[in-house]
């Protein structure tokens, strides 16, 4: 006996007893069980199961939907899909079930999500279909298919906050990737920001800030956009953390060749000075973090250590989990450059714990796991961390298209070093797509070439030319430490010592 329920010692006992009951009696028993379980407030999944076994699927549908919604609320998307697949099997045009199924697939990063949204929109009909189409378009952008997303966006006019936010994000994302006019992305992003401010929901504001930053980057005006947000949040400090968290992913694009590092550092200096003048503490934390990152990537390790340490303290004091986790991760990278592996591992563990407590951890998990792979002490350990990352970081609740490359590059290198050619092929393809389609920045082009060098070594092909080219590209981007690493790899592979 378990609580108020009885449990058979072995499933064979249960099966044997069931088989003694005639089939037509079994159906009646299941129906009675479903009614009694419903009356006692049992789990919806249990009620639904008995209605299905009682051959009353129409009675099971609301219980399956309730069970799926409960699973989604706790992030159990695979379980939700199990309930939803059963629902759709018996009610193929159920709008609520189809929408929730599409959202669950989207959350898991399943490539079938856009088609699932299309099916849900067809079943729902207008006006609800307008909202669902916006979600479909955003799913297509996240899958790296902006042209198809723009076709879906053509002619739709969502009315709900969620639908309009999805529409704005889809337009802004397509603009960043070079497939949509920047002015359209700007208009939609401005509208989404207004809606977010009206809603008062912090998570919505983060999304709106991301859309605004993406639109600004698409029109080449990211720094002015950040500056405008500084002025806004000086007057509304309670919004500052969420606004600057929304800039995280897009601001990273400043750091990989879209601007020379001295320019980025000078911008951060001016931004910090203005933030201090206005008393905008979160703006100052943002500036110090950005400067520390630029110093790290440009090889100024002592200055980077000072700024990143200050950034951790500033963000922690403000309750800015995202800024704190980012600075911790970057400080771990710095420790790795100084060959302090134990220190790096401790910093990454702390960064991961902080990131998981934030509302926008999905912009951080890729880079934290990527750094954990890089910190691994040998190829087998790196492969173990990579497999953990694959299981832990998936779907839009865990990752985003712009941040994925920070995991993909070290993942491909780890697969190459472990000579797992199947895994290497998958991650190498991801690096090519992310570097060429999503990021399109000199620093990531250099990283892509370095990956090709490691892939050549894994396949026992000449690799020195790849590493030499990567070193040249990193030098041109202003990343001397990466250039030195690739130059050493080029020299080593030329004489067969890598």
C-alpha positions in Angstrom: 0.0 0.0 0.0 1.3 3.5 -0.9 -0.5 6.3 0.9 -4.2 5.8 0.1 -3.5 3.6 -2.9 -2.7 -0.1 -3.4 0.1 -1.3 -5.6 0.7 -4.9 -6.9 3.9 -6.5 -5.9 4.7 -7.3 -9.5 3.1 -6.2 -12.8 2.6 -9.8 -13.8 0.1 -10.1 -10.9 -1.8 -7.1 -12.1 -1.9 -8.5 -15.7 -3.0 -11.9 -14.6 -5.9 -10.5 -12.6 -7.0 -8.2 -15.5 -7.0 -11.0 -17.9 -9.6 -12.8 -15.7 -12.0 -10.0 -16.4 -14.0 -10.2 -19.7 -13.1 -7.4 -22.1 -16.5 -5.8 -22.1 -16.4 -5.7 -18.3 -12.9 -4.2 -18.4 -14.2 -1.3 -20.4 -16.9 -0.6 -17.8 -14.4 -0.8 -15.0 -12.1 1.7 -16.7 -15.0 4.1 -17.2 -16.0 3.8 -13.6 -12.4 4.3 -12.5 -12.1 7.5 -14.6 -15.2 8.9 -13.0 -14.1 8.0 -9.5 -10.6 9.4 -10.0 -12.0 12.7 -11.4 -14.2 13.0 -8.3 -11.3 12.6 -6.0 -9.1 15.1 -7.8 -6.6 12.6 -9.2 -3.9 13.5 -11.7 -5.4 14.4 -15.0 -3.1 11.9 -16.8 -4.6 9.1 -14.7 -8.1 10.1 -15.5 -7.3 10.4 -19.2 -5.7 7.0 -19.3 -8.8 5.3 -17.9 -11.1 7.2 -20.3 -8.9 6.0 -23.2 -8.9 2.4 -21.9 -12.7 2.7 -21.4 -13.0 3.6 -25.1 -14.3 7.1 -24.5 -11.6 9.3 -26.1 -13.9 12.2 -26.3 -14.0 12.2 -22.5 -10.3 11.9 -22.2 -9.5 15.0 -24.4 -9.9 17.7 -21.7 -7.9 15.6 -19.2 -5.1 15.1 -21.7 -5.0 18.8 -22.4 -4.9 19.6 -18.7 -2.1 17.0 -18.1 -0.1 18.5 -21.0 -0.5 22.0 -19.6 0.7 20.9 -16.2 3.7 19.3 -17.9 4.6 22.4 -19.8 4.4 24.6 -16.7 7.3 22.5 -15.2 9.2 22.3 -18.4 8.5 18.6 -19.0 7.9 19.1 -22.7 8.5 15.5 -23.7 5.9 14.3 -21.3 3.5 17.1 -22.6 4.0 15.8 -26.1 3.0 12.3 -25.1 -0.3 13.6 -23.8 -0.8 15.9 -26.8 0.0 13.2 -29.4 -2.7 11.1 -27.8 -5.1 14.0 -27.9 -4.4 14.8 -31.5 -4.8 11.2 -32.5 -8.4 11.3 -31.4 -9.1 15.0 -32.1 -6.9 15.9 -35.1 -8.3 19.5 -35.4 -8.3 20.4 -31.7 -6.9 24.0 -31.8 -5.7 24.2 -28.2 -4.1 20.9 -28.4 -2.4 21.7 -31.6 -1.1 25.0 -30.4 0.3 23.6 -27.2 1.9 20.8 -29.2 3.6 23.3 -31.5 4.9 25.2 -28.5 6.2 22.1 -26.9 8.1 21.1 -30.0 9.4 24.7 -30.3 10.6 24.5 -26.7 12.5 21.3 -27.5 14.1 22.9 -30.6 12.3 20.3 -32.8 12.5 21.1 -36.5 8.9 20.1 -36.9 7.7 23.1 -34.8 7.0 25.5 -37.7 4.8 22.9 -39.5 3.1 22.2 -36.2 2.3 25.9 -35.9 0.9 25.9 -39.4 -1.3 23.0 -38.7 -2.6 24.7 -35.5 -3.3 28.0 -37.3 -5.3 26.1 -40.0 -7.3 24.4 -37.3 -7.9 27.6 -35.2 -8.9 29.9 -38.1 -8.9 33.7 -37.9 -8.5 35.7 -35.8 -6.5 33.3 -33.6 -4.5 32.1 -36.6 -2.9 35.5 -36.8 -1.3 35.0 -33.4 -0.2 31.4 -34.2 1.3 32.5 -37.5 3.5 35.0 -35.7 4.8 32.2 -33.5 5.4 30.1 -36.7 7.4 32.9 -38.2 9.6 33.3 -35.2 10.2 29.5 -35.1 11.3 29.7 -38.7 13.8 32.5 -37.9 15.1 30.4 -35.0 15.5 27.5 -37.4 17.6 29.7 -39.7 14.9 30.1 -42.4 14.1 33.8 -42.6 12.8 33.7 -46.2 10.0 31.3 -45.2 9.4 33.4 -42.1 8.8 36.5 -44.2 6.3 34.6 -46.3 4.4 33.7 -43.1 4.6 37.3 -41.8 3.1 38.7 -45.0 -0.4 39.9 -44.4 -0.7 38.9 -40.7 -1.8 41.3 -38.0 -1.7 39.8 -34.5 -3.6 41.6 -31.8 -2.4 40.0 -28.5 0.8 41.1 -26.7 2.3 37.6 -27.2 1.5 37.6 -30.9 2.8 41.0 -31.5 6.0 40.3 -29.6 6.5 37.1 -31.7 6.0 39.2 -34.8 8.4 41.9 -33.7 11.1 39.3 -32.8 10.6 37.5 -36.2 11.0 40.8 -38.1 14.0 41.9 -36.0 15.7 38.5 -36.3 15.2 38.4 -40.1 16.6 41.9 -40.3 19.7 40.9 -38.3 20.3 38.0 -40.6 20.0 40.4 -43.6 16.7 39.1 -45.0 14.3 42.0 -44.0 14.5 45.8 -44.2 16.0 47.2 -41.0 13.3 49.9 -40.9 10.5 47.3 -40.6 12.3 45.6 -37.8 12.8 48.9 -36.1 9.1 49.8 -36.3 8.0 46.4 -35.0 10.6 46.5 -32.2 9.5 49.9 -31.0 5.9 48.7 -30.9 6.9 45.7 -28.9 8.8 47.8 -26.4 5.7 50.0 -25.9 3.6 46.9 -25.3 6.1 45.5 -22.9 6.2 48.7 -20.9 2.4 48.7 -20.8 2.3 45.1 -19.7 4.7 45.7 -16.8 5.9 42.1 -17.3 9.7 41.8 -16.8 10.2 38.8 -19.0 8.2 40.6 -21.8 10.5 43.6 -21.4 13.6 41.5 -21.8 12.2 40.1 -25.1 11.3 43.6 -26.3 14.7 44.9 -25.5 16.3 42.0 -27.5 14.1 42.9 -30.4 15.0 46.6 -30.2 18.7 45.7 -29.9 18.5 43.4 -32.9 16.7 46.0 -35.0 19.4 48.6 -34.0 22.2 46.2 -35.0 20.5 45.5 -38.3 20.5 49.2 -39.2 24.1 49.7 -37.8 23.0 51.7 -34.8 23.4 49.4 -31.8 25.5 51.7 -29.7 23.1 54.6 -30.0 20.3 52.2 -29.1 22.1 51.1 -25.9 22.8 54.8 -25.1 19.1 55.6 -25.5 18.2 52.8 -23.1 20.7 54.2 -20.6 18.9 57.5 -20.6 15.5 55.8 -20.3 16.5 53.5 -17.4 18.1 56.4 -15.5 14.6 57.7 -15.1 13.1 54.2 -14.6 15.8 52.3 -12.6 13.4 49.4 -11.8 13.5 48.5 -15.5 17.2 48.8 -15.9 18.2 45.2 -15.2 15.7 43.8 -17.6 16.5 46.2 -20.4 20.2 45.6 -20.3 19.7 41.8 -20.0 17.7 42.0 -23.2 20.8 43.6 -24.9 23.1 40.7 -23.9 22.9 38.5 -27.0 23.1 41.4 -29.5 25.7 43.3 -27.6 28.0 40.3 -28.0 28.1 41.0 -31.7 30.2 44.1 -30.9 33.0 41.8 -29.7 33.8 39.7 -32.7 34.9 42.1 -35.3 32.0 44.4 -36.0 34.1 47.2 -34.4 37.8 47.4 -33.4 38.4 46.6 -29.8 39.8 50.1 -29.0 36.5 51.6 -30.2 34.5 49.2 -28.1 36.6 50.0 -25.0 36.2 53.8 -25.7 32.5 53.4 -26.1 32.4 51.4 -22.8 34.4 54.2 -21.1 32.0 56.9 -22.3 29.0 54.8 -21.3 30.3 54.2 -17.8 31.0 57.9 -17.3 27.5 58.8 -18.4 26.0 56.1 -16.3 27.8 57.4 -13.2 26.7 60.9 -13.9 23.1 59.8 -14.2 23.3 57.5 -11.2 22.4 54.5 -13.4 24.1 51.7 -11.6 22.9 48.9 -14.0 24.2 50.9 -16.9 27.6 51.2 -15.3 27.7 47.4 -14.7 26.8 46.8 -18.3 29.7 49.1 -19.4 32.3 47.6 -17.1 31.3 44.1 -18.3 31.5 45.0 -22.0 34.9 46.7 -21.4 36.2 43.7 -19.6 35.1 41.4 -22.4 36.8 43.6 -25.0 40.0 43.7 -23.0 40.0 39.9 -22.6 39.5 39.2 -26.3 42.2 41.7 -27.3 44.7 40.1 -24.9 44.8 42.7 -22.1 44.4 40.2 -19.4 45.4 42.3 -16.4 42.9 45.1 -17.2 40.2 42.4 -18.1 40.7 40.7 -14.7 40.1 44.0 -12.9 37.0 45.0 -14.9 35.4 41.6 -14.9 35.9 41.3 -11.1 34.3 44.7 -10.7 31.5 43.7 -13.1 30.7 40.6 -10.9 30.5 42.8 -7.8 28.4 45.5 -9.4 25.9 43.0 -11.0 25.7 41.0 -7.8 24.9 44.1 -5.8 22.1 45.0 -8.2 20.6 41.6 -8.4 21.6 41.4 -12.0 22.0 37.6 -12.4 22.7 37.8 -16.1 25.5 40.3 -15.9 27.0 38.4 -13.0 26.9 35.0 -14.8 28.4 36.5 -18.0 31.3 38.2 -16.1 32.0 34.9 -14.2 32.1 33.0 -17.4 34.5 35.5 -19.0 36.7 35.5 -15.9 36.8 31.7 -16.3 38.0 32.1 -19.9 40.7 34.4 -18.6 41.8 31.8 -16.0 42.1 29.3 -18.8 44.4 31.6 -20.7 46.5 31.7 -17.6 46.3 27.9 -17.3 44.5 28.0 -14.0 42.1 25.2 -14.8 40.9 24.6 -11.2 40.0 28.3 -10.9 38.2 28.2 -14.2 36.1 25.2 -13.3 35.0 26.8 -10.0 34.0 30.0 -11.8 32.1 28.1 -14.4 30.2 26.1 -11.8 29.2 29.4 -10.1 28.3 31.0 -13.5 26.0 28.1 -14.3 24.2 28.2 -11.0 23.6 32.0 -11.3 22.5 31.7 -15.0 19.9 29.0 -14.2 18.4 31.4 -11.7 18.0 34.2 -14.3 15.1 34.9 -16.6 17.3 34.9 -19.7 19.7 32.1 -18.9 19.2 30.8 -22.4 21.6 33.5 -23.6 24.2 32.2 -21.2 24.1 28.4 -21.1 25.7 27.8 -24.5 28.7 29.9 -23.6 29.1 28.4 -20.1 29.0 24.9 -21.4 31.3 25.8 -24.3 33.8 27.1 -21.8 33.4 23.9 -19.7 34.3 21.9 -22.8 37.3 24.0 -23.4 38.4 23.6 -19.7 38.3 19.8 -19.9 41.6 18.2 -19.1 41.7 15.6 -21.9 39.7 14.6 -25.0 37.6 12.0 -23.2 36.6 14.4 -20.5 35.8 17.1 -23.1 33.6 14.6 -24.9 31.8 13.8 -21.6 31.1 17.5 -21.0 29.9 17.8 -24.6 27.4 15.0 -24.3 26.2 16.6 -21.0 25.8 19.9 -22.9 23.8 18.3 -25.7 21.4 16.9 -23.1 21.2 20.1 -21.0 21.1 22.9 -23.5 18.4 22.5 -26.1 15.3 24.4 -27.4 14.6 28.2 -27.0 14.2 27.9 -23.3 17.9 26.9 -23.0 19.6 28.4 -26.1 19.2 31.1 -28.8 20.5 31.2 -32.4 22.9 34.1 -31.7 24.5 32.4 -28.7 24.7 28.8 -30.1 28.0 29.3 -31.8 29.7 29.8 -28.4 28.9 26.1 -27.8 29.2 24.8 -31.3 32.8 25.8 -31.8 34.3 24.1 -28.7 31.9 21.2 -29.3 33.2 20.6 -32.8 36.8 20.9 -31.6 36.1 18.4 -28.7 34.5 15.9 -31.2 37.5 16.3 -33.5 40.0 15.7 -30.7 38.1 12.6 -29.5 38.0 11.5 -33.2 34.3 11.0 -33.0 33.7 11.6 -36.7 29.9 11.4 -36.7 29.7 13.9 -33.8 32.2 16.1 -35.5 30.3 16.2 -38.7 27.1 17.3 -36.9 28.8 20.1 -35.0 31.0 21.1 -37.9 27.9 21.6 -39.9 26.4 23.7 -37.1 29.5 25.9 -37.0 29.4 26.5 -40.7 25.7 27.5 -40.6 26.1 29.7 -37.5 29.2 31.5 -38.7 28.0 32.0 -42.3 24.3 32.6 -41.8 23.6 33.8 -38.3 26.7 35.6 -37.0 28.7 36.7 -40.1 31.5 38.3 -38.1 35.2 38.1 -38.6 36.0 36.6 -35.2 33.6 33.7 -35.9 34.9 33.2 -39.4 38.3 32.7 -37.9 36.9 30.2 -35.4 35.2 28.3 -38.2 38.6 28.0 -40.0 40.2 26.7 -36.8 37.5 24.1 -36.5 38.3 23.0 -40.0 41.9 22.5 -38.9 40.9 20.3 -36.0 38.5 18.4 -38.3 41.4 17.8 -40.8 43.5 16.4 -38.0 40.7 14.1 -36.9 40.4 12.8 -40.5 44.2 12.5 -40.8 44.3 15.2 -43.5 46.7 18.1 -43.8 45.8 20.8 -41.2 48.6 23.3 -41.1 47.1 25.6 -43.7 43.8 25.8 -41.9 45.4 26.7 -38.6 47.7 29.3 -40.3 44.7 30.9 -42.0 42.8 31.0 -38.7 45.8 32.7 -37.0 45.9 35.3 -39.7 42.1 36.0 -39.4 42.3 36.2 -35.6 45.2 38.7 -35.9 43.1 40.8 -38.3 40.2 40.7 -35.9 42.4 41.8 -33.0 42.4 38.6 -31.0 46.1 37.9 -30.4 45.7 35.1 -27.9 43.6 33.1 -30.3 46.0 33.9 -33.1 48.9 32.6 -31.0 47.1 29.4 -30.3 46.4 28.8 -33.9 49.9 29.7 -35.0 51.2 27.1 -32.6 48.8 24.5 -33.9 49.9 25.3 -37.5 53.5 24.8 -36.5 52.8 21.6 -34.6 50.7 20.1 -37.3 53.2 20.9 -40.0 55.7 18.7 -38.2 53.2 16.1 -37.0 53.3 17.1 -33.3 49.6 18.0 -32.9 
